[in-house]
Every structure is written in structure tokens, then in C-alpha cells.
Amino acid sequence: MAMGLEGALAAIDKKRVEEIARNFLAQNHAVIDVRNPTLEDNTWIVEADVMVFSTYHIKRVKVDAQTGRILGCESRLYPKIASL
């Protein structure tokens, strides 16, 4: 199924899922950028660059495409940048 068609079937669109992920992450992190929302099996996967205690991390947030509920969040250190 083409990406455009999948996005049309989800109750939550790309713009809204970016907002949901940004608001979720902003509760505990300084959010630098939210990007690359992709829809896989009725789940949006959004990547974000955040800063935690002066250290850059990449967060991967999973959001239910129908309800907007956060399903999970993974974190890893930003490659080649340990801290400011």
C-alpha cells in the first residue's frame, strides 16, 4: 500500500502525530527536532532529537494511529556527539 494511502486511513495525520510526540517528549526533555513520521501497521513511528542533561539523544516514539495514544519510546545517544 502506498504511503499516501496509508496516511489517509489513519485517524491521526502526520502533522498531528508530530505534535503528539513533541508534547510527550517536552514533558522531560528539551526537544530540538521531530521528524520522519512513518506509518507501520496502524502505528506511527516518529524520531526526535532531544537534549537530556546536556547530552543529545535520539528518541523513537510509537503512537497508535487511531487513538493518538503513546505506545512506547526508545532512546539512544546521538552518534559522534557526547555532550556540548
Secondary structure by P-SEA (a helix, b strand, c coil): ccaaaaaaaccccaaaaaaaaaaaaaccccccccccccccccbbbbbbbbbcccbbbbbbbbbccccccccbbbbbcccccccc
